[in-house]
Amino acid sequence: MEPRKDGGWVFWAHGMIAADLRLDKPGGYVITVTAKGVPWENVDPVLNVYLGHCRAGSTAISSKDFKDYEFRVDDVSAGVNRLLLSYWNAATGGRRNVFVREIRIGNR
């Protein structure tokens, strides 16, 4: 994973993006990831999203253009929580990629 010169990140291979966030309120949150993918051999890249102790979900990044992918979590504690995006189905030679332009988080 590396930062893009125009903002965001690129997963050329397996990796993760992580940041610790201080959340004021416990409860449900929505994580919106603006991303696009490059498939290889008819397989889309798959992005996994976690917030705190909750798995928000997993989805194939099937759009070749930037698109919003929404993930929802319930029962997140107030305080510091780790937001984690992971990518683990990269193809050899960097042929299957994920481009992340933006990550937003809000209350449900």
GROMACS elastic network, one bead per residue, 0.5 to 0.9 nm:
[ bonds ]
;  ai    aj funct       b0    kb
    1     9     6  0.65877   500
    1    10     6  0.53673   500
    1    12     6  0.61467   500
    1    13     6  0.68191   500
    1    14     6  0.75194   500
    1    15     6  0.58053   500
    1    16     6  0.68372   500
    1    17     6  0.76186   500
    2     8     6  0.86414   500
    2     9     6  0.55012   500
    2    10     6  0.53733   500
    2    11     6  0.66729   500
    2    12     6  0.79761   500
    3     6     6  0.85491   500
    3     7     6  0.67986   500
    3     8     6  0.58367   500
    3    10     6  0.62871   500
    4     7     6  0.50692   500
    4     8     6  0.53355   500
    4     9     6  0.50637   500
    4    10     6  0.63723   500
    4    99     6  0.86909   500
    4   100     6  0.89567   500
    4   101     6  0.85541   500
    5     8     6  0.78830   500
    5     9     6  0.87167   500
    6   101     6  0.88033   500
    7   100     6  0.88447   500
    7   101     6  0.65030   500
    7   102     6  0.81668   500
    8    99     6  0.75206   500
    8   100     6  0.54672   500
    8   102     6  0.59842   500
    8   103     6  0.86504   500
    9    17     6  0.84560   500
    9    98     6  0.83784   500
    9    99     6  0.59751   500
    9   100     6  0.51749   500
    9   101     6  0.65087   500
    9   102     6  0.84918   500
   10    13     6  0.87856   500
   10    97     6  0.72896   500
   10    98     6  0.59093   500
   10   100     6  0.62644   500
   10   101     6  0.86385   500
   11    14     6  0.67608   500
   11    15     6  0.66942   500
   11    16     6  0.80838   500
   11    87     6  0.73536   500
   11    90     6  0.84448   500
   11    94     6  0.87272   500
   11    96     6  0.87911   500
   11    97     6  0.55903   500
   11    98     6  0.51272   500
   11    99     6  0.63639   500
   11   100     6  0.81866   500
   12    15     6  0.85165   500
   12    90     6  0.74792   500
   12    93     6  0.86808   500
   12    94     6  0.52089   500
   12    95     6  0.77897   500
   12    96     6  0.72890   500
   12    97     6  0.52376   500
   12    98     6  0.71203   500
   12    99     6  0.86613   500
   13    87     6  0.78081   500
   13    88     6  0.77056   500
   13    89     6  0.81914   500
   13    90     6  0.52508   500
   13    91     6  0.74080   500
   13    92     6  0.80797   500
   13    93     6  0.83895   500
   13    94     6  0.58938   500
   13    95     6  0.86794   500
   13    96     6  0.78360   500
   13    97     6  0.69483   500
   13    98     6  0.87822   500
   14    86     6  0.77163   500
   14    87     6  0.53436   500
   14    89     6  0.68010   500
   14    90     6  0.56871   500
   14    91     6  0.88859   500
   15    85     6  0.84723   500
   15    86     6  0.58327   500
   15    87     6  0.54629   500
   15    88     6  0.66619   500
   16    84     6  0.68218   500
   16    85     6  0.53952   500
   16    87     6  0.61911   500
   16    88     6  0.86599   500
   17    83     6  0.80781   500
   17    84     6  0.57104   500
   17    85     6  0.51261   500
   17    86     6  0.65243   500
   17    87     6  0.89987   500
   18    82     6  0.67082   500
   18    83     6  0.55560   500
   18    85     6  0.64543   500
   18    86     6  0.85427   500
   19    81     6  0.84049   500
   19    82     6  0.56652   500
   19    83     6  0.53629   500
   19    84     6  0.67422   500
   20    52     6  0.88900   500
   20    80     6  0.62501   500
   20    81     6  0.55544   500
   20    83     6  0.61276   500
   20    84     6  0.86939   500
   21    79     6  0.78573   500
   21    80     6  0.53593   500
   21    81     6  0.53043   500
   21    82     6  0.60414   500
   21    83     6  0.69152   500
   22    78     6  0.74256   500
   22    79     6  0.50610   500
   22    81     6  0.63120   500
   22    82     6  0.87398   500
   23    26     6  0.73367   500
   23    76     6  0.87639   500
   23    77     6  0.77670   500
   23    78     6  0.51822   500
   23    79     6  0.51102   500
   23    80     6  0.62395   500
   23    81     6  0.71172   500
   24    77     6  0.89170   500
   24    78     6  0.54633   500
   24    79     6  0.62902   500
   24    80     6  0.89054   500
   25    76     6  0.84565   500
   25    77     6  0.72766   500
   25    79     6  0.77381   500
   25   107     6  0.86420   500
   26    29     6  0.89329   500
   26    74     6  0.89162   500
   26    75     6  0.66378   500
   26    76     6  0.53704   500
   26    79     6  0.81202   500
   27    73     6  0.82794   500
   27    74     6  0.57715   500
   27    76     6  0.51236   500
   27    77     6  0.67082   500
   27    78     6  0.78656   500
   27   107     6  0.78189   500
   27   108     6  0.79453   500
   28    72     6  0.72471   500
   28    73     6  0.54300   500
   28    75     6  0.57151   500
   28    76     6  0.62601   500
   28   106     6  0.87343   500
   28   107     6  0.60872   500
   28   108     6  0.52010   500
   29    51     6  0.87318   500
   29    71     6  0.84197   500
   29    72     6  0.58832   500
   29    73     6  0.53955   500
   29    74     6  0.65558   500
   29    75     6  0.85540   500
   29    76     6  0.75963   500
   29   105     6  0.68211   500
   29   106     6  0.55532   500
   30    56     6  0.86275   500
   30    70     6  0.68238   500
   30    71     6  0.57142   500
   30    73     6  0.65057   500
   30    74     6  0.89995   500
   30   104     6  0.81322   500
   30   105     6  0.56234   500
   30   106     6  0.53051   500
   30   107     6  0.61003   500
   30   108     6  0.58713   500
   31    49     6  0.83608   500
   31    51     6  0.86114   500
   31    56     6  0.80507   500
   31    69     6  0.82909   500
   31    70     6  0.58296   500
   31    71     6  0.50722   500
   31    72     6  0.62794   500
   31    73     6  0.81423   500
   31   103     6  0.70887   500
   31   104     6  0.57034   500
   31   106     6  0.66512   500
   31   107     6  0.89318   500
   32    68     6  0.62197   500
   32    69     6  0.56449   500
   32    71     6  0.62909   500
   32    72     6  0.87479   500
   32   102     6  0.80558   500
   32   103     6  0.57499   500
   32   104     6  0.50657   500
   32   105     6  0.62604   500
   32   106     6  0.84830   500
   33    67     6  0.80878   500
   33    68     6  0.56045   500
   33    69     6  0.52044   500
   33    70     6  0.64416   500
   33    71     6  0.81088   500
   33   100     6  0.70292   500
   33   101     6  0.77227   500
   33   102     6  0.58878   500
   33   104     6  0.64996   500
   33   105     6  0.88011   500
   34    66     6  0.60600   500
   34    67     6  0.52945   500
   34    69     6  0.61896   500
   34    70     6  0.87244   500
   34    99     6  0.85173   500
   34   100     6  0.58765   500
   34   101     6  0.54779   500
   34   102     6  0.51029   500
   34   103     6  0.63901   500
   34   104     6  0.84852   500
   35    61     6  0.71507   500
   35    63     6  0.80357   500
   35    64     6  0.87861   500
   35    65     6  0.77623   500
   35    66     6  0.50027   500
   35    67     6  0.55713   500
   35    68     6  0.65115   500
   35    69     6  0.72910   500
   35    98     6  0.69249   500
   35    99     6  0.54311   500
   35   101     6  0.58156   500
   35   102     6  0.73589   500
   35   103     6  0.89040   500
   36    61     6  0.60754   500
   36    62     6  0.71424   500
   36    63     6  0.53605   500
   36    64     6  0.52011   500
   36    65     6  0.53259   500
   36    67     6  0.63566   500
   36    68     6  0.88432   500
   36    97     6  0.85182   500
   36    98     6  0.59808   500
   36    99     6  0.53185   500
   36   100     6  0.67414   500
   36   101     6  0.83554   500
   37    44     6  0.69017   500
   37    45     6  0.62366   500
   37    46     6  0.87860   500
   37    60     6  0.84726   500
   37    61     6  0.52334   500
   37    62     6  0.60423   500
   37    63     6  0.59040   500
   37    64     6  0.53460   500
   37    65     6  0.76444   500
   37    66     6  0.82646   500
   37    96     6  0.74999   500
   37    97     6  0.57152   500
   37    99     6  0.61951   500
   37   100     6  0.88045   500
   38    43     6  0.89630   500
   38    44     6  0.68219   500
   38    45     6  0.69848   500
   38    61     6  0.81888   500
   38    62     6  0.79442   500
   38    63     6  0.80889   500
   38    64     6  0.63074   500
   38    95     6  0.74604   500
   38    96     6  0.51911   500
   38    97     6  0.50384   500
   38    98     6  0.64780   500
   38    99     6  0.84152   500
   39    42     6  0.61043   500
   39    43     6  0.53373   500
   39    45     6  0.61213   500
   39    61     6  0.85207   500
   39    62     6  0.76092   500
   39    64     6  0.84723   500
   39    95     6  0.75243   500
   39    96     6  0.50852   500
   39    97     6  0.70549   500
   39    98     6  0.89279   500
   40    43     6  0.54310   500
   40    44     6  0.67630   500
   40    45     6  0.82581   500
   40    90     6  0.88554   500
   40    91     6  0.70508   500
   40    95     6  0.60059   500
   40    96     6  0.51649   500
   40    97     6  0.86141   500
   41    44     6  0.85221   500
   41    96     6  0.87989   500
   43    46     6  0.89486   500
   43    60     6  0.87070   500
   43    62     6  0.89102   500
   43    96     6  0.81845   500
   44    60     6  0.56860   500
   44    61     6  0.60354   500
   44    62     6  0.57314   500
   44    63     6  0.88538   500
   44    89     6  0.86359   500
   44    96     6  0.73570   500
   44    97     6  0.86031   500
   45    59     6  0.84552   500
   45    60     6  0.56599   500
   45    61     6  0.55855   500
   45    62     6  0.74451   500
   45    87     6  0.75066   500
   45    88     6  0.82219   500
   45    89     6  0.61614   500
   45    90     6  0.68035   500
   45    91     6  0.89335   500
   45    96     6  0.62597   500
   45    97     6  0.63645   500
   45    98     6  0.64890   500
   46    58     6  0.67636   500
   46    59     6  0.54813   500
   46    61     6  0.58541   500
   46    62     6  0.86580   500
   46    86     6  0.85473   500
   46    87     6  0.62157   500
   46    88     6  0.72660   500
   46    89     6  0.64857   500
   46    90     6  0.86625   500
   46    98     6  0.82951   500
   47    57     6  0.84117   500
   47    58     6  0.56121   500
   47    59     6  0.55762   500
   47    60     6  0.63711   500
   47    61     6  0.68149   500
   47    85     6  0.67421   500
   47    86     6  0.58555   500
   47    87     6  0.51141   500
   47    88     6  0.77918   500
   47    89     6  0.87372   500
   47    98     6  0.80546   500
   48    55     6  0.80633   500
   48    56     6  0.77214   500
   48    57     6  0.58737   500
   48    59     6  0.66991   500
   48    84     6  0.80393   500
   48    85     6  0.55973   500
   48    86     6  0.51392   500
   48    87     6  0.64718   500
   48    88     6  0.86325   500
   49    54     6  0.89129   500
   49    55     6  0.63159   500
   49    56     6  0.53066   500
   49    57     6  0.55239   500
   49    58     6  0.62966   500
   49    59     6  0.88220   500
   49    71     6  0.73772   500
   49    83     6  0.75473   500
   49    84     6  0.57644   500
   49    86     6  0.65916   500
   50    53     6  0.73283   500
   50    54     6  0.57185   500
   50    56     6  0.50267   500
   50    57     6  0.71178   500
   50    71     6  0.89719   500
   50    73     6  0.83810   500
   50    82     6  0.77348   500
   50    83     6  0.58142   500
   50    84     6  0.51134   500
   50    85     6  0.65635   500
   50    86     6  0.85697   500
   51    54     6  0.53544   500
   51    55     6  0.64669   500
   51    56     6  0.65968   500
   51    73     6  0.73799   500
   51    76     6  0.74784   500
   51    81     6  0.64531   500
   51    82     6  0.56942   500
   51    84     6  0.64279   500
   52    55     6  0.80797   500
   52    76     6  0.65400   500
   52    77     6  0.76349   500
   52    80     6  0.80497   500
   52    82     6  0.50002   500
   52    83     6  0.65032   500
   52    84     6  0.84215   500
   53    76     6  0.73516   500
   53    77     6  0.87004   500
   53    81     6  0.79781   500
   53    82     6  0.82926   500
   54    57     6  0.89210   500
   54    73     6  0.64615   500
   54    74     6  0.75537   500
   54    75     6  0.78621   500
   54    76     6  0.70472   500
   55    58     6  0.83925   500
   55    72     6  0.88694   500
   55    73     6  0.71600   500
   56    71     6  0.54457   500
   56    72     6  0.54343   500
   56    73     6  0.50930   500
   56    74     6  0.84940   500
   57    71     6  0.60786   500
   57    72     6  0.75381   500
   57    73     6  0.83812   500
   58    71     6  0.82599   500
   59    62     6  0.86096   500
   59    69     6  0.81424   500
   60    63     6  0.88415   500
   61    64     6  0.82536   500
   61    67     6  0.88041   500
   61    69     6  0.81827   500
   61    98     6  0.73562   500
   62    65     6  0.89168   500
   63    66     6  0.68257   500
   63    67     6  0.67329   500
   64    67     6  0.85425   500
   66    99     6  0.82204   500
   66   100     6  0.81990   500
   66   101     6  0.76225   500
   68   102     6  0.89716   500
   72   108     6  0.79925   500
   73    76     6  0.71593   500
   73   108     6  0.86267   500
   74   108     6  0.86364   500
   76    81     6  0.81194   500
   77    80     6  0.81808   500
   77    81     6  0.76098   500
   78    81     6  0.78598   500
   87    90     6  0.72989   500
   87    97     6  0.89705   500
   87    98     6  0.79710   500
   89    96     6  0.80203   500
   90    93     6  0.87736   500
   90    94     6  0.68968   500
   90    95     6  0.74297   500
   90    96     6  0.54081   500
   90    97     6  0.66657   500
   90    98     6  0.89585   500
   91    94     6  0.58944   500
   91    95     6  0.54931   500
   91    96     6  0.52726   500
   91    97     6  0.81741   500
   92    95     6  0.64334   500
   92    96     6  0.80524   500
   93    96     6  0.84527   500
   94    97     6  0.67154   500
  100   103     6  0.76992   500
